[in-house]
Amino acid sequence: MNTKDLEQLLMHVRDGSVDIGTALQSLKALPYEDLGFAVVDHHRQLRQGFPEVVLGEFKTIEQMEGIVSAIAARKQPVLVTRVSDEAGEKLQETFPKGNHDPVSRTFASPWPYGSNDVGPVAVVSAGTSDMPVAMEAIRTLTLMNCEVIQIFDVGVAGVHRLLDRVPDLQRAAAIVVVAGMEGALPSLVGGLVAVPVIAVPTSVGYGASLGGISALLSMLNSCAPGVSVVNIDNGFGAGYVAGSIANSIHLAKENTNTNLDG
């Protein structure tokens, strides 16, 4: 249940079209539902604006199906991350309105979702090898109703490729930058824009990249203001932060317009 659903329910109770018993039944699963192997936080969308996201890694297919069923039953968007091909195909079969994306290793339902009228948010990747992490951010943003500007393979080894996309960067409400190797791309982007940049180090690179630690340390030491950093390969986390920023801006504009109209 989200804020609009709750407002509508309360209005129906007030005007008498829904009785108190029916309303209580609708609220029965708030704030959580105990499935035995998982306690699903159905209150999270109302509290934070987006429902609980499921980490598929280390969960059985049956556990994922149970959690997805519980969230979908509340008519909330579902996102499962770090899904194997086998699990993704099974979830797709069980929930045909959803979509398994093997590149981002995610399952989302329903798909497509929402109007994508928030943002835009740019997702920038240094190389094609960073695409899985970048796509995880894009899938997250799409479920958060964000328009996404996709800018792939514009690493610092060919900086002219990025400079050609500066107009796109400058119209974004927030930017996710995904890079491995030496992790220099977020600093470059941060120096070109006036909006928050969320940097994602990836585990892409050779020996001394240390599985993404070199990129992580480079990003943490960025000299460009406005750059923040999430954990290695955490496309979901970066997408969520950028989506929250864009949705906050969108909500503020809606409230301003409502006040002006009133």
C-alpha positions in Angstrom: 0.0 0.0 0.0 1.3 3.4 -0.9 0.4 6.9 0.2 -2.2 7.4 -2.5 -3.9 4.1 -1.8 -4.1 4.9 1.9 -5.5 8.3 1.2 -8.1 6.8 -1.1 -9.1 4.2 1.5 -9.5 6.8 4.2 -11.7 8.9 1.9 -13.9 6.0 1.2 -14.3 5.3 4.9 -15.1 8.9 5.5 -17.8 9.0 2.8 -19.2 5.7 3.9 -18.5 3.7 0.7 -16.1 1.4 2.6 -17.0 0.2 6.1 -14.5 0.1 9.0 -14.2 -3.7 8.9 -13.3 -3.8 5.2 -10.7 -1.0 5.8 -9.2 -3.0 8.7 -8.9 -6.0 6.5 -7.1 -4.0 3.9 -4.6 -2.8 6.5 -4.2 -6.3 8.1 -0.8 -7.0 6.6 0.7 -3.7 7.8 3.3 -3.3 8.9 4.7 -6.7 8.0 3.9 -10.3 7.1 5.8 -13.2 8.6 6.3 -16.0 6.1 8.4 -18.1 8.4 11.6 -17.8 6.4 11.2 -14.1 5.8 9.4 -11.1 7.4 8.2 -8.9 4.5 8.0 -5.2 5.3 4.7 -4.2 3.6 4.8 -0.8 5.3 8.0 0.3 3.5 6.4 1.8 0.4 4.2 4.0 2.6 7.2 4.9 4.8 9.9 5.4 2.3 8.2 5.6 -1.1 9.3 2.3 -2.5 8.6 -1.3 -1.4 11.1 -3.8 0.0 13.6 -5.0 -2.6 14.5 -8.7 -2.5 18.1 -9.8 -2.7 17.9 -13.1 -4.7 21.4 -14.2 -4.0 21.6 -17.1 -1.5 17.8 -17.5 -1.5 16.1 -20.6 -2.9 13.7 -20.3 -5.8 10.8 -21.2 -3.4 11.8 -18.5 -1.0 11.9 -15.9 -3.8 8.5 -17.0 -5.1 7.0 -16.7 -1.6 8.3 -13.2 -1.0 7.4 -12.0 -4.5 3.9 -13.4 -4.1 3.5 -11.6 -0.8 4.6 -8.2 -2.2 2.7 -8.6 -5.5 -0.5 -9.4 -3.5 -0.4 -5.9 -2.1 -0.2 -4.5 -5.7 3.3 -3.2 -5.1 6.1 -3.2 -7.6 8.6 -6.1 -7.1 12.3 -6.0 -7.7 14.5 -9.0 -7.1 18.3 -8.5 -7.5 21.2 -10.9 -8.1 19.0 -13.5 -9.7 20.6 -16.5 -11.4 19.4 -17.4 -14.9 17.6 -20.5 -13.6 15.8 -18.6 -10.8 14.9 -15.8 -13.2 13.4 -18.1 -15.7 11.4 -19.8 -13.0 10.1 -16.5 -11.6 9.2 -15.4 -15.2 7.2 -18.6 -15.5 5.4 -18.2 -12.2 4.8 -14.5 -12.6 4.2 -13.9 -16.3 3.5 -10.2 -15.9 7.1 -9.8 -14.7 10.4 -9.6 -16.6 13.7 -11.4 -16.0 16.7 -9.5 -17.4 19.8 -11.7 -17.5 22.2 -8.8 -18.1 21.3 -7.0 -14.8 20.5 -10.2 -13.1 17.1 -8.8 -11.9 13.5 -9.8 -12.0 10.8 -7.1 -11.9 7.1 -7.3 -11.8 4.9 -5.8 -13.2 7.0 -4.8 -16.2 6.9 -2.2 -17.6 5.8 -0.2 -14.6 4.7 3.3 -14.0 4.8 6.4 -16.2 8.5 7.3 -16.1 7.7 11.0 -15.6 10.3 11.6 -12.9 13.7 12.9 -13.5 15.4 12.4 -15.9 18.3 10.5 -14.3 21.4 9.7 -16.3 23.2 6.4 -15.9 26.8 6.5 -17.3 29.2 3.6 -17.7 32.9 3.7 -18.4 32.9 0.5 -20.5 30.7 -2.3 -21.8 32.0 -4.6 -19.1 30.4 -2.3 -16.6 26.9 -2.8 -18.2 25.5 -5.4 -15.7 25.9 -3.0 -12.8 24.7 -0.1 -14.9 21.6 -2.1 -16.0 20.9 -3.0 -12.3 20.7 0.8 -11.6 18.5 1.4 -14.7 16.0 -1.3 -13.7 15.8 0.2 -10.2 15.2 3.7 -11.6 12.6 2.5 -14.0 10.6 0.9 -11.2 10.9 4.3 -9.4 9.1 6.0 -12.3 12.3 7.7 -13.5 13.1 8.6 -17.1 16.6 7.2 -17.7 19.2 8.8 -20.0 21.6 5.9 -20.9 25.2 6.8 -21.7 27.4 3.7 -22.1 31.1 3.2 -22.9 32.4 6.7 -22.4 35.4 6.0 -20.2 38.3 8.4 -19.8 40.5 6.6 -22.3 38.4 8.4 -25.0 37.1 11.5 -23.2 35.6 13.0 -26.3 32.9 10.4 -26.2 31.7 11.8 -22.9 32.1 15.4 -23.9 29.7 14.9 -26.8 27.0 14.0 -24.2 27.4 16.9 -21.9 23.9 18.4 -22.8 22.3 15.1 -21.7 24.2 15.1 -18.5 23.3 18.7 -17.7 19.5 18.1 -18.0 19.6 15.2 -15.5 18.3 15.6 -11.9 20.9 13.1 -10.7 23.6 11.0 -12.3 24.8 7.5 -11.6 28.4 6.8 -12.9 29.6 3.2 -13.1 33.3 2.5 -13.6 36.0 -0.1 -12.9 39.7 -0.1 -13.6 41.1 3.2 -12.0 37.6 4.6 -11.4 38.3 8.1 -12.7 35.0 8.7 -14.6 32.9 10.0 -11.7 35.4 12.8 -11.0 35.2 13.9 -14.6 31.4 13.9 -14.7 31.3 15.6 -11.3 33.3 18.5 -12.7 30.8 19.0 -15.6 27.4 19.2 -13.8 25.6 20.9 -10.9 23.7 17.8 -9.7 24.5 14.9 -7.3 26.7 12.2 -8.8 26.5 8.7 -7.3 29.6 6.8 -8.1 29.6 3.0 -8.4 33.0 1.2 -8.4 32.9 -2.2 -10.3 35.0 -5.3 -9.9 36.1 -4.9 -13.6 39.8 -4.7 -14.1 43.1 -6.5 -13.9 45.3 -7.6 -11.0 46.0 -4.3 -9.1 42.3 -3.3 -9.5 41.8 -5.7 -6.5 38.3 -6.7 -7.5 37.1 -3.1 -7.5 38.9 -1.8 -4.4 41.2 0.4 -6.5 38.2 2.1 -8.2 36.5 2.4 -4.8 39.4 4.2 -3.2 39.8 6.5 -6.2 36.2 7.5 -6.1 36.3 8.1 -2.3 39.2 10.4 -3.0 37.5 12.3 -5.8 38.4 16.0 -6.0 35.1 16.9 -7.7 32.5 18.2 -5.2 29.1 16.5 -5.3 30.3 13.0 -5.8 29.2 10.3 -3.3 30.1 6.6 -3.5 28.3 3.3 -3.0 29.8 -0.1 -2.5 31.5 -2.2 -5.2 29.0 -3.4 -7.9 26.1 -1.9 -6.0 24.0 -0.7 -9.0 20.8 -1.1 -7.1 22.0 1.1 -4.2 23.1 3.9 -6.6 19.9 3.7 -8.6 17.8 3.9 -5.5 19.7 7.0 -4.2 19.4 8.7 -7.6 15.7 7.8 -7.9 15.0 9.1 -4.4 16.6 12.4 -5.3 14.6 12.7 -8.5 11.4 11.7 -6.8 11.9 14.3 -4.1 12.4 17.0 -6.7 9.3 15.8 -8.5 7.2 15.8 -5.3 8.5 19.3 -4.4 7.4 20.6 -7.8 4.0 19.0 -7.5 3.4 20.5 -4.1 4.5 23.9 -5.3 2.1 23.7 -8.3 -0.7 22.6 -6.0 -0.1 25.6 -3.6 0.0 28.0 -6.6 -3.2 26.6 -8.0 -4.9 26.8 -4.6 
